[in-house]
Amino acid sequence: MSTLPKDANKDFNDVEATLTRIQAHKGVQGIVVATHEGTVLKSTLDNIQTQQISTLVTQLAARGKSVVRDLDPEDDLTFLRIRSKKHEIMVAETKPYLLIVIQNPHEL
């Protein structure tokens, strides 16, 4: 049986605390944590919205990353922000996953 690293529970608690803090911000409608392939690790949205956001935003982030690399091969995408009339989508990119936050820009 494999054992978790000593700090695994602390790391998990830190992640949960961060997601709770983000969710409490005014205007935040949902959070999705997904892998770069679109596999959802955690979400505060319903299943249909989660799958739609995960699939489309991971594709968009991959294209954004490609554009940044085309402009400068030594650079990398770290954050992507898109604002429409109804929503603002913010994507923080790290090596293991994407943190996607959807918010209503009119509630800020």
C-alpha positions in Angstrom: 0.0 0.0 0.0 1.4 3.4 -1.0 1.5 6.2 1.6 1.0 9.8 1.0 3.8 12.2 1.5 4.1 13.7 4.9 2.8 17.1 3.8 0.0 15.8 1.5 -2.8 16.6 4.0 -1.3 20.1 4.6 -1.1 20.7 0.8 -4.7 19.4 0.3 -5.9 21.7 3.1 -4.1 24.7 1.6 -5.7 24.0 -1.8 -9.1 23.7 -0.2 -8.6 26.9 1.7 -7.5 28.7 -1.4 -10.5 27.5 -3.4 -12.8 28.6 -0.6 -11.2 32.0 -0.5 -11.5 32.5 -4.2 -15.2 31.3 -4.2 -16.0 33.9 -1.6 -14.9 36.8 -3.8 -17.8 38.9 -5.1 -18.9 37.9 -8.6 -17.3 34.4 -8.6 -19.7 32.0 -10.2 -17.6 28.9 -10.3 -14.2 27.3 -10.1 -12.8 24.4 -12.1 -9.4 22.7 -11.5 -8.5 20.5 -14.5 -5.5 18.9 -16.0 -4.1 20.2 -19.3 -5.9 17.3 -21.0 -9.3 18.5 -19.6 -9.7 15.9 -16.9 -11.6 17.7 -14.1 -10.1 17.4 -10.6 -12.5 19.6 -8.7 -15.4 21.9 -9.6 -18.0 24.1 -8.0 -20.2 24.0 -11.1 -22.8 21.5 -12.2 -21.6 18.5 -14.4 -22.7 20.0 -17.7 -21.1 23.4 -17.1 -18.0 21.7 -15.7 -17.4 19.5 -18.8 -18.1 22.4 -21.2 -15.8 24.8 -19.4 -13.1 22.2 -18.9 -13.1 21.1 -22.5 -13.2 24.5 -24.2 -10.9 26.4 -21.8 -8.2 23.8 -21.8 -8.2 24.0 -25.6 -8.1 27.8 -25.5 -5.2 27.7 -22.9 -3.3 25.3 -25.1 -3.7 27.7 -28.1 -2.7 30.6 -25.9 0.4 28.7 -24.8 1.3 28.0 -28.4 1.0 31.6 -29.4 3.2 32.8 -26.5 5.8 30.1 -27.5 5.6 31.2 -31.2 6.3 34.8 -30.2 9.2 33.8 -27.9 10.3 30.2 -27.5 11.8 30.9 -24.1 8.5 32.3 -22.7 5.5 30.4 -21.3 1.9 31.2 -20.6 1.1 31.7 -16.9 -2.2 33.5 -16.8 -5.0 34.1 -19.3 -8.0 36.5 -18.8 -10.9 36.8 -21.2 -13.8 39.2 -20.6 -17.1 39.1 -22.5 -20.4 41.0 -21.9 -21.6 38.4 -19.4 -18.6 36.6 -18.0 -14.9 36.9 -17.2 -12.8 33.7 -17.5 -9.5 33.7 -15.7 -7.1 30.8 -16.2 -3.9 30.3 -14.1 -1.6 27.7 -15.6 0.8 25.6 -13.7 2.6 22.4 -14.8 0.2 19.9 -13.3 -3.1 21.7 -13.8 -5.2 24.7 -14.8 -7.2 26.8 -12.3 -10.2 28.2 -14.1 -12.4 30.9 -12.4 -15.6 32.1 -13.9 -17.1 35.4 -12.7 -19.7 37.9 -13.5 -17.9 41.2 -14.2 -21.0 43.2 -13.4 -20.9 42.0 -9.7 -17.4 43.2 -9.0 
